[in-house]
């Protein structure tokens, strides 16, 4: 057994790690865990943590738009570049340097393309590789090393988990399976664990799954959300994960509810507060202190609304700004990533 405070060099991630032992005061695993030592900050790289949003749009009105916000401020997004294909219902993952956009739907076709951008710059993405299966209407999460992608529609419902090594390029590799064949999940991470909220089988679910990112294998049960939910947003810091909005028991309508969990534990989600507007198909991004929730729709109405919350304070969302670039196609079903989320420590 390792001694708390011990330091090692992880030859897989090429990062220094320290051993954090015991659950008292930390909420870690009882046996302890290795945690990456963070030696830089997105504030140094970019003047603030960036949230990057890519793609979006309902079937037959998809967009290639990529835009970004500085999470610590408020205001409307700034143009970043364009995806290679107009696509909605895609998924994303990110490290401190790269944002990855994968798969999605361009009516009537699902795609398997993975592309990446350098978050601190602007410009069009570069080809990364391919998913193991063409699919959309699914979710992604990451730590500083791996990006994971969960379930989706291809057009059959599936339970696949793919993973990539973000710092390299190449095709995704099989990781394991989530607990159901489902789509419209949302996902987020700490540095060690990814959690996957809700979804549709086609019945809406109240399940929360989790996986340990550094291993491979099937997801396990974490707990339940309050009610059933699909097409929510999700974001986190290293401690707390939020499930934001989504679709509740009434088909095609949005909810304004925000729920949260403590990632290192197991258990049911707890009420956090409310969005400014009820909606689903939201893209959420985060820094270590703030979650930002962009776009979405309620029924046939698309919203360009952007809200934010302080992650460690319960309460309702506050207006951040509005999405745009001249049209509303990017208002819903886009994917978001950042260089300061909870998976990065």
C-alpha angles and dihedrals in degrees: 000000000000122000117244108257094029116141128214139172111239106217092196097056096024088228136123114246135187127209114245108194134197131013098251110115093351109060090226127147113290090244092049129242142237112247128193117250107232112217102173140034136222086233088067093046102045110007089258143004111294126214112203123198122197135189125337141155138121120275113302092012102068122148137212093210121136118188136162145208134201100241097210092059134047130239143089121312122267124227113264105170142275136290115235090248133031102247142161134193091038128146134230145200134180149189126201089279109026135054116199126202117193139187123327140150131292103176119284095005134070114211135207100201120133118199133175140206132195102245097210092057134045130238143089120314127259125229113266104174140271138298118243088249137020105253149139142180090069141107143248139199138173151185123213092285112029136042118205129197123200133209121303143151122302083167090284117066110258141187099211124141115199126185138197135189101240098207092057133048129238143094123314119261129218112264103173138273138298118230097265141021095258147146136201094048123148125215143189138166153217117213090274108026138045120205124202120203131209123312139165130275081179087286112074112253137219094199130124116199129189139194134189104243099212093056133055124235145088126316120258132212115273101175139275138295119228104269123339126306145177136175095026127148122244135198139157151178119223092283112030133042125200127206105205127202119312135146120311130191096309110079118246095002126115130232127215094209122124119195130182143201136190102245099212093056134056123240147089126311119259131212114269105172140277139293118240089245128025109243147138134213090057126166112217128190132176150196123203089278110024140048120206121198119198133195128329138153142246113208107316094339118102119204127204090194120137118198133179139201135191100243098218096045122074116227147090125309123264126218114265104173141280136285119231138123090179100305143053098233091104092052097097143020093028126132127237135201137167143196094236108046127135095267089066094065 
